[in-house]
Amino acid sequence: GASFKEDEGTWKGNDDGKVVNNQPQRVMDDRNGLGPQGGYIAKITNDAREGEMEENMGQVNTMIGNLRNMAIDMGSELENQNRQIDRINRK
């Protein structure tokens, strides 16, 4: 890679040191998080166990959605960090 050169202007660029006015934006999809209309599992006996399984699947769905949103946020933050690194490397 390129060799690192140190000079006074390295850390005094226009883009560095500015106040951050925005944070990574979450991209929301248009699904409402309620799961499939017929439920996650096929109801055969319609007993409490099936109800509990359905509720558990809903909780798993919510957790996976949260993980997805975290991954989107991390991707956005990584893009911002990479742009910052590119600006520093150009100096």
FENNORGI-V948642 format. One record per backbone hydrogen bond with DSSP energy under -1.0 kcal/mol. CO is the residue of the C=O (numbers start at 1). NH is the residue of the N-H. E is the energy in kcal/mol with one decimal. If there is no record, write none. Layout:
co=CO nh=NH e=E
co=CO nh=NH e=E
This chain:
co=7 nh=10 e=-1.6
co=9 nh=12 e=-1.1
co=36 nh=39 e=-1.5
co=47 nh=51 e=-1.8
co=48 nh=52 e=-2.6
co=49 nh=53 e=-2.7
co=50 nh=54 e=-2.5
co=51 nh=55 e=-2.3
co=52 nh=56 e=-2.7
co=53 nh=57 e=-2.6
co=54 nh=58 e=-2.0
co=55 nh=59 e=-2.0
co=56 nh=60 e=-2.5
co=57 nh=61 e=-2.6
co=58 nh=62 e=-2.1
co=59 nh=63 e=-2.4
co=60 nh=64 e=-2.7
co=61 nh=65 e=-2.3
co=62 nh=66 e=-2.3
co=63 nh=67 e=-2.5
co=64 nh=68 e=-2.5
co=65 nh=69 e=-2.3
co=66 nh=70 e=-2.4
co=67 nh=71 e=-2.4
co=68 nh=72 e=-2.3
co=69 nh=73 e=-2.5
co=70 nh=74 e=-2.8
co=71 nh=75 e=-2.5
co=72 nh=76 e=-2.2
co=73 nh=77 e=-2.5
co=74 nh=78 e=-2.8
co=75 nh=79 e=-2.1
co=76 nh=80 e=-2.1
co=77 nh=81 e=-2.6
co=78 nh=82 e=-2.7
co=79 nh=83 e=-2.2
co=80 nh=84 e=-2.1
co=81 nh=85 e=-2.5
co=82 nh=86 e=-2.5
co=83 nh=87 e=-2.3
co=84 nh=88 e=-2.3
co=85 nh=89 e=-2.7
co=86 nh=90 e=-1.6
co=88 nh=91 e=-1.1
